[in-house]
């Protein structure tokens, strides 16, 4: 990374993930779900997927955000796998 580049600007959710975990906000489905969406919007799809995997009952909107994010950047295989995983797990709102 070039000197003078603020890591927090490149990866804006890294601090939020840590704060949510330490504050125990991650036990509420709203916070992790929101972080999944933020990570997808920032094209941090691996981070979004890790968050989704860590959720006890991911909501369908989180799955769809992740699948759409993969499709948007041309990762059709990951998008298909995500959709199949969503079907297998039986999302909490399906």
C-alpha distances in whole Angstrom, upper triangle without the diagonal:
4,6,9,7,9,8,12,12,10,12,15,18,16,18,21,21,22,24,26,26,27,30,31,31,30,33,34,33,32,29,28,29,27,24,24,25,22,20,21,21,17,17,16,19,19,19,22,24,23,25,27,28,28,31,35,36,33,35,35,33,30,31,31,28,26,29,28,24,24,27,25,22,25,25,29,29,27,29,32,31,30,34,36,34,35,39,39,38,40,38,39,40,42
4,6,6,9,10,14,13,12,14,17,20,19,20,23,24,24,26,29,29,30,32,34,33,32,36,37,36,35,32,30,32,30,26,27,27,24,22,24,23,19,20,19,23,22,22,25,27,27,28,31,32,32,34,38,39,36,38,38,36,33,34,34,31,29,31,31,27,27,30,27,25,27,28,31,32,30,32,35,35,34,37,39,38,38,42,42,41,43,41,42,43,44
4,6,8,10,13,13,13,15,18,21,19,20,23,24,24,26,28,29,29,31,34,33,33,36,37,37,36,32,31,33,31,27,29,29,26,24,26,25,21,22,21,25,25,24,27,29,28,29,32,33,33,35,39,40,38,39,40,38,35,36,36,33,31,34,33,29,30,33,30,28,31,31,35,35,33,35,38,37,36,39,41,40,40,44,45,43,45,43,44,45,46
4,6,9,12,11,12,15,16,19,18,19,22,23,23,24,27,28,28,30,33,32,32,35,36,36,34,31,30,32,29,26,28,28,24,23,25,24,20,22,21,25,25,24,26,29,28,29,32,33,33,35,39,40,37,38,39,37,34,35,36,32,31,34,33,29,30,33,30,28,31,31,35,36,34,35,39,38,36,39,42,40,40,44,45,43,45,42,43,44,46
4,6,9,8,8,11,13,16,15,16,19,20,21,22,25,26,26,28,30,29,29,33,33,33,31,28,27,28,26,23,24,24,21,19,21,20,17,18,18,21,22,20,23,26,25,25,28,30,30,32,35,36,34,35,35,33,30,32,32,28,27,30,29,25,26,29,26,24,27,28,32,33,30,31,35,34,33,36,38,37,37,40,41,40,41,39,40,40,42
4,5,5,7,9,10,13,12,13,15,17,17,19,21,22,23,24,27,26,26,29,30,29,28,24,24,25,23,20,22,22,18,17,20,19,15,17,16,20,20,19,21,24,23,23,26,28,27,29,33,34,31,32,33,31,28,30,30,27,26,29,28,24,26,29,26,24,28,28,31,32,30,31,34,34,32,34,37,35,35,39,40,38,39,36,37,38,40
4,5,5,6,8,11,9,10,13,14,15,16,19,20,20,22,24,23,23,27,27,27,26,22,21,23,21,18,19,20,16,15,18,17,13,15,13,17,17,15,18,20,20,20,23,24,24,26,29,31,28,30,31,28,25,27,28,24,23,26,26,22,23,26,24,22,26,25,29,29,27,28,31,30,28,31,34,32,32,36,36,34,36,33,34,35,37
4,5,5,5,8,7,8,10,12,12,14,16,17,18,19,21,20,20,24,24,24,23,19,19,20,18,15,17,17,14,13,16,15,12,14,13,17,17,14,16,20,19,18,21,23,22,24,28,29,26,27,29,26,23,25,26,23,22,25,25,21,23,26,24,22,26,26,29,30,27,27,31,30,28,30,33,31,31,34,35,33,35,32,32,33,35
4,6,5,9,10,11,12,14,16,16,18,20,21,22,24,22,22,26,26,25,23,20,20,21,18,16,17,17,13,13,15,14,10,13,13,16,17,15,17,20,20,20,22,25,24,25,29,30,27,28,29,26,23,25,25,22,21,24,23,20,22,24,22,21,24,25,28,29,26,27,30,30,28,30,33,31,31,35,36,34,35,32,33,33,35
4,6,9,9,11,13,14,16,17,19,20,22,23,25,23,22,26,26,25,24,21,20,20,18,15,16,16,13,11,13,12,9,10,10,14,15,13,15,18,18,18,21,23,23,24,28,29,26,27,27,25,22,24,24,20,19,22,21,18,19,22,19,18,21,21,25,26,23,24,27,27,25,28,30,29,29,32,33,32,33,31,32,32,34
4,6,6,8,10,11,12,14,15,17,18,20,21,20,19,22,23,22,20,17,16,17,15,12,13,14,10,9,12,11,8,10,8,12,12,10,12,15,15,15,17,19,19,21,25,25,23,24,25,22,19,21,22,18,17,20,20,16,18,21,19,18,21,21,24,25,21,22,26,25,23,26,28,26,26,30,31,29,30,28,29,29,31
4,6,7,7,9,11,12,13,15,17,18,19,17,17,21,21,20,18,15,15,16,13,10,12,12,9,8,12,11,8,11,10,13,14,11,12,16,16,15,17,20,19,20,24,25,22,23,24,21,18,21,21,18,17,21,20,17,19,22,20,19,23,23,26,26,23,23,27,26,24,26,29,27,26,30,31,29,30,27,28,28,30
4,5,5,6,9,10,10,12,14,15,16,14,13,17,17,17,15,12,11,13,10,7,9,10,7,7,10,10,9,11,9,12,12,9,10,13,13,11,14,16,16,17,20,21,19,19,21,19,16,18,19,16,15,19,19,16,18,21,20,19,22,22,24,25,22,22,25,24,21,24,26,24,23,27,28,26,27,24,24,25,27
4,5,5,7,9,10,11,13,14,16,15,14,17,18,18,17,14,12,15,13,10,12,13,11,9,13,14,11,13,10,13,12,9,11,14,12,11,15,16,15,17,20,22,20,21,23,21,18,20,22,18,17,21,21,18,20,23,22,21,24,23,26,26,22,23,26,25,22,25,27,25,25,29,29,26,28,25,26,27,29
4,5,5,6,9,10,11,12,14,13,13,17,18,18,17,13,13,16,14,11,14,15,12,12,16,16,14,16,14,16,16,12,14,17,15,14,17,19,17,18,22,23,21,23,25,23,20,22,24,21,20,24,24,21,23,26,25,24,28,26,29,29,26,26,30,28,25,28,30,28,27,31,31,29,30,27,27,29,31
4,5,5,6,8,10,10,12,10,10,14,14,15,13,10,10,12,10,8,11,13,10,10,14,14,13,16,13,16,16,12,12,16,14,12,15,17,15,16,19,20,18,20,22,20,17,20,21,18,18,22,22,20,22,25,24,24,27,26,28,29,25,25,28,27,24,26,29,26,25,29,29,26,27,24,24,25,28
4,6,5,6,9,10,11,10,8,12,13,13,13,9,8,11,10,7,10,12,11,10,14,15,14,15,12,14,13,10,10,13,11,9,12,14,12,13,16,18,16,18,20,19,16,18,20,17,17,20,21,19,21,24,23,23,26,24,27,26,23,23,26,24,21,24,26,23,22,26,26,23,25,22,22,24,26
4,5,5,6,8,10,10,10,13,15,16,16,12,11,15,14,11,14,16,14,14,17,18,17,18,15,17,16,12,14,16,13,11,15,16,14,15,18,20,19,21,24,22,19,21,24,21,20,24,25,22,24,27,27,26,29,27,30,29,26,26,29,27,25,27,29,26,25,29,29,26,28,25,25,27,29
4,5,5,6,8,8,9,12,13,15,14,11,11,15,13,11,15,17,15,15,19,19,18,20,18,19,19,15,16,18,16,14,17,18,16,16,19,21,20,21,24,23,20,23,25,22,22,26,26,24,26,29,28,28,31,30,32,32,28,29,31,30,27,29,31,28,27,31,31,27,29,26,25,27,30
4,6,5,6,5,5,9,10,11,11,7,8,11,11,9,12,15,13,14,17,18,18,20,17,18,18,14,14,16,14,11,14,16,13,13,15,17,16,18,21,20,17,20,22,20,20,23,24,22,24,28,27,27,30,28,30,30,27,27,29,27,24,26,28,25,24,27,27,24,25,22,21,23,26
4,5,5,6,5,8,11,12,13,10,9,13,13,11,14,17,16,16,19,20,20,21,18,19,18,14,15,16,13,11,14,14,11,12,14,17,16,19,22,21,18,20,23,21,20,24,25,24,25,28,28,28,31,29,31,30,26,27,29,27,24,26,28,24,24,27,27,23,25,22,21,24,27
4,5,8,8,11,13,15,16,13,13,17,16,14,17,20,19,19,22,23,22,24,21,22,21,17,18,20,17,15,18,18,15,15,17,20,20,22,25,24,22,24,27,25,24,28,29,27,29,32,32,31,34,32,34,34,30,30,33,31,28,30,32,28,27,31,30,27,28,26,25,27,30
4,5,8,9,11,14,14,11,12,16,15,14,17,19,18,19,22,23,23,25,22,23,23,19,19,21,19,16,18,19,16,16,17,20,20,21,25,24,21,24,27,25,24,28,29,28,29,33,32,32,35,33,35,35,31,31,34,32,29,31,32,29,28,31,31,27,28,25,24,26,29
4,5,6,8,11,12,10,11,14,15,14,16,19,19,19,22,23,23,25,22,23,22,18,18,20,17,14,16,17,13,13,14,16,17,19,22,22,19,22,25,23,23,27,28,27,28,32,32,32,34,32,34,33,30,30,32,30,26,28,30,26,25,28,28,24,25,22,21,23,26
4,5,6,8,9,6,8,11,11,11,14,16,16,17,19,21,21,23,21,21,21,17,16,18,16,13,15,16,13,12,14,15,15,16,20,19,17,20,22,20,21,24,25,24,26,29,29,30,32,31,32,32,28,28,30,28,25,27,28,25,23,27,27,23,24,20,19,21,24
4,5,7,8,6,6,9,10,10,12,14,14,15,17,19,20,21,18,18,18,15,14,15,13,10,11,13,9,8,10,12,12,14,17,17,14,17,20,18,18,21,23,22,23,27,27,27,30,28,29,29,25,25,27,25,21,23,25,21,20,23,23,20,21,18,17,19,22
4,6,9,8,8,11,13,13,14,17,18,18,20,22,23,24,22,21,20,18,16,17,15,12,13,14,10,8,9,11,12,13,17,17,15,18,21,20,20,23,25,24,26,28,29,30,32,30,31,30,26,26,28,26,22,24,25,22,20,23,23,19,19,17,15,18,21
4,6,6,7,9,11,12,13,15,16,17,19,21,22,23,21,21,21,18,16,17,16,13,13,15,12,9,10,11,11,12,15,15,14,17,19,18,19,22,23,23,25,28,28,29,31,30,30,30,27,26,27,26,22,23,25,22,20,22,23,19,19,16,14,16,19
4,6,6,6,8,10,11,12,14,15,17,18,20,21,19,19,19,16,14,15,15,11,10,13,11,8,9,8,8,8,12,11,10,13,15,15,16,18,20,20,22,24,25,26,28,26,27,27,23,22,24,22,19,20,21,18,16,19,19,16,16,12,11,12,16
4,6,5,6,9,10,11,12,14,15,17,18,20,19,18,19,17,14,16,16,12,12,15,13,11,12,11,10,9,12,11,10,13,15,14,15,19,19,19,22,24,24,25,28,26,27,28,24,23,25,24,20,21,23,20,18,21,22,19,18,15,13,13,17
4,5,5,6,9,10,10,12,14,15,16,18,17,17,18,14,12,15,14,10,11,14,12,10,13,13,11,12,15,13,11,15,16,15,15,19,20,19,21,24,23,25,27,26,27,27,24,23,25,24,20,22,24,21,19,23,23,20,20,17,16,17,20
4,5,5,6,9,10,10,12,14,15,16,14,14,14,11,9,11,10,7,8,10,9,7,10,11,9,10,13,12,9,12,14,13,13,16,17,16,18,21,21,22,25,23,24,24,20,20,22,21,17,19,21,18,16,20,20,17,18,15,14,16,18
4,5,5,6,9,10,11,13,14,15,14,13,15,12,9,11,12,8,8,11,11,8,11,10,7,7,10,8,6,9,11,10,10,14,15,14,16,19,19,20,23,21,22,23,19,18,20,19,15,17,19,17,14,18,19,16,16,13,12,13,16
4,5,5,6,9,10,11,12,14,13,14,15,13,10,13,13,10,10,14,14,12,15,14,11,11,12,10,8,12,13,10,12,15,15,14,17,19,19,20,23,22,23,24,21,19,22,21,18,19,22,20,17,21,22,20,20,16,16,16,19
4,5,5,6,8,10,10,12,11,11,12,9,7,10,11,8,9,12,12,11,15,15,12,13,14,12,9,12,14,11,11,15,15,14,16,19,18,19,22,21,22,23,19,19,22,21,17,19,22,19,18,22,23,20,21,17,17,18,21
4,6,5,6,9,10,10,9,9,10,8,5,7,9,6,7,10,11,10,14,13,10,11,12,10,6,9,10,8,7,11,12,10,13,15,15,16,19,17,19,19,16,15,18,17,13,15,18,16,15,18,19,17,18,15,16,16,18
4,5,5,6,9,10,10,10,12,11,7,10,12,10,10,14,14,13,17,16,12,12,12,9,7,10,10,6,8,11,10,9,12,14,14,15,18,17,19,20,17,15,18,18,15,16,19,18,16,19,21,19,19,16,17,17,18
4,5,5,6,9,8,10,12,10,8,12,13,11,12,16,16,15,19,18,15,15,16,13,10,13,13,10,10,14,13,11,14,16,15,15,19,18,20,22,18,18,21,21,17,19,22,21,19,23,24,22,23,20,20,20,22
4,5,5,6,5,6,9,7,5,9,10,9,11,14,14,15,18,18,15,16,16,14,11,13,13,10,9,13,12,9,12,15,14,13,17,16,18,19,16,15,19,18,16,18,21,19,18,22,23,21,22,20,21,21,23
4,5,5,6,5,9,8,6,9,12,11,11,14,16,16,19,19,15,15,15,12,10,11,10,7,6,9,9,6,9,11,10,10,13,13,15,17,13,12,16,16,13,15,18,17,16,20,22,20,21,18,20,20,21
4,5,8,9,12,11,10,13,15,14,15,18,19,19,22,21,18,17,17,14,12,14,13,9,10,12,10,8,11,13,10,11,15,15,17,19,17,15,19,20,17,18,22,21,20,23,25,24,24,21,22,22,23
4,5,8,11,10,10,13,15,14,15,18,19,20,23,23,20,20,20,17,15,16,16,12,12,14,13,10,12,14,12,12,15,16,18,20,17,17,21,21,18,20,24,22,22,25,27,26,26,24,25,25,26
4,5,9,9,9,11,13,14,15,17,19,20,23,23,19,20,19,17,14,15,15,11,10,12,11,7,9,11,10,8,12,12,15,16,14,14,18,18,16,18,21,20,20,23,25,24,25,23,25,25,25
4,6,5,6,9,10,11,12,14,16,17,21,21,18,19,19,17,14,15,15,12,10,13,13,9,10,13,12,11,14,13,16,17,14,14,18,17,15,18,21,19,19,23,24,23,24,22,24,24,25
4,5,5,6,9,10,10,12,14,15,19,19,16,17,16,15,12,12,12,10,7,9,10,7,7,11,11,10,12,10,13,13,10,11,14,14,11,14,17,15,16,19,20,19,21,19,21,22,22
4,5,5,6,9,10,10,12,15,18,19,16,18,18,17,14,13,15,13,10,12,13,11,10,14,14,13,14,12,15,14,11,12,15,14,12,15,17,15,16,20,20,19,21,20,22,23,24
4,5,5,6,9,10,11,13,16,17,15,17,18,16,13,13,15,13,10,13,15,12,12,16,16,15,17,15,18,17,14,15,18,16,14,17,19,17,17,21,21,19,22,19,21,22,24
4,5,5,6,9,10,11,15,15,12,13,14,13,9,10,12,9,7,10,12,9,10,14,14,14,16,14,16,16,13,13,16,15,12,14,17,15,14,18,19,17,19,16,18,19,20
4,5,5,6,9,10,13,14,11,13,13,13,10,9,11,10,7,10,12,10,10,14,15,15,16,13,15,14,10,11,14,12,9,12,14,11,12,16,16,14,16,15,17,18,19
4,5,5,6,9,12,14,12,14,16,16,12,12,15,13,11,13,16,14,14,17,18,18,19,17,18,17,13,15,17,14,12,15,16,13,14,18,17,15,18,16,18,20,21
4,5,5,7,10,11,9,12,14,14,10,11,14,12,10,14,16,14,15,18,19,19,21,19,20,19,16,16,18,16,13,16,17,14,14,18,18,15,17,15,16,18,19
4,5,5,9,9,6,9,11,11,7,8,11,10,9,11,14,13,14,17,18,18,20,17,18,18,14,14,16,14,10,13,14,11,10,14,14,12,13,11,13,15,16
4,6,8,9,8,11,13,14,11,10,14,14,11,13,16,16,15,18,20,20,21,18,19,18,14,15,16,13,11,13,14,10,11,14,13,11,13,12,14,16,17
4,6,9,9,12,15,15,12,13,16,16,14,16,19,18,18,22,23,23,24,22,23,21,18,18,20,17,14,17,17,14,14,17,16,13,15,14,14,17,19
4,6,5,9,12,13,10,11,15,14,13,16,19,18,19,22,23,24,25,23,23,22,19,19,20,17,14,16,17,13,12,16,15,12,13,11,11,14,16
4,6,10,13,15,12,13,17,17,16,18,21,21,22,24,26,27,28,25,25,24,21,21,21,19,16,17,17,14,13,15,14,10,12,10,10,13,15
4,6,9,12,10,11,14,15,15,17,19,20,21,23,24,26,27,24,24,23,20,19,20,18,15,15,16,12,11,13,12,9,9,7,6,9,11
4,7,8,7,7,10,11,11,13,15,16,17,19,21,22,23,21,21,20,17,16,17,15,12,13,14,11,9,12,12,9,9,6,6,9,10
4,5,5,7,9,10,11,13,14,16,17,19,20,22,23,22,21,21,18,16,17,17,13,13,15,12,9,12,13,10,9,6,5,6,8
4,5,5,6,9,10,10,12,14,15,16,18,20,21,20,19,19,17,14,15,15,11,10,12,11,8,10,12,10,9,5,7,6,7
4,5,5,6,9,10,10,12,14,15,16,18,20,19,19,19,17,14,16,16,12,12,15,14,10,13,16,14,13,9,10,8,10
4,5,5,6,9,10,11,13,14,15,17,19,17,17,18,15,13,15,14,11,11,14,12,10,13,15,13,13,9,11,10,12
4,5,5,6,8,10,11,12,14,16,17,15,15,15,12,10,11,11,7,7,10,9,6,10,12,11,11,8,10,11,11
4,5,5,6,8,10,10,12,14,15,14,14,15,12,9,11,12,9,8,11,11,9,11,14,13,13,10,13,12,11
4,6,5,6,9,10,10,13,14,14,14,15,13,10,13,14,10,11,14,14,11,15,17,16,16,13,15,14,15
4,5,5,6,9,10,11,13,11,12,13,9,8,11,11,7,9,12,11,10,14,16,15,15,13,16,16,16
4,5,5,6,9,10,11,9,9,10,8,5,7,8,6,6,10,10,9,12,14,14,15,13,16,16,15
4,5,5,6,9,10,10,10,12,10,7,10,12,9,10,13,14,13,15,18,18,18,16,18,17,17
4,5,5,7,9,9,10,12,10,8,12,13,10,12,15,15,14,17,20,19,20,18,20,20,20
4,5,6,6,5,7,8,6,5,9,10,9,10,13,14,14,17,18,19,20,18,21,21,20
4,6,5,5,5,9,8,6,9,11,10,11,14,15,15,17,19,20,21,20,22,22,21
4,6,8,9,12,11,9,12,15,13,14,17,18,18,20,23,23,24,22,24,23,23
4,6,8,11,10,10,13,15,14,16,18,19,19,22,24,24,25,24,26,26,25
4,6,9,9,9,11,13,14,15,17,18,19,21,23,24,25,24,27,27,26
4,6,6,6,9,10,11,12,14,15,17,19,20,21,23,22,25,25,24
4,6,5,6,9,10,10,12,14,15,17,18,20,21,21,24,24,22
4,5,5,6,9,10,11,12,14,15,16,18,20,20,24,24,22
4,5,5,6,9,10,10,12,14,15,16,18,18,21,22,20
4,5,5,6,9,10,11,13,14,15,17,16,19,19,18
4,5,5,6,9,10,11,12,14,15,16,19,19,17
4,5,5,6,8,10,10,12,14,15,18,19,17
4,5,5,6,9,10,10,12,12,15,16,15
4,5,5,6,9,10,11,11,14,14,12
4,5,5,6,9,10,11,15,15,13
4,5,5,6,8,9,13,14,13
4,6,5,6,6,10,11,9
4,6,5,7,11,11,9
4,6,8,12,13,11
4,6,9,11,10
4,6,8,6
4,6,5
4,6
4
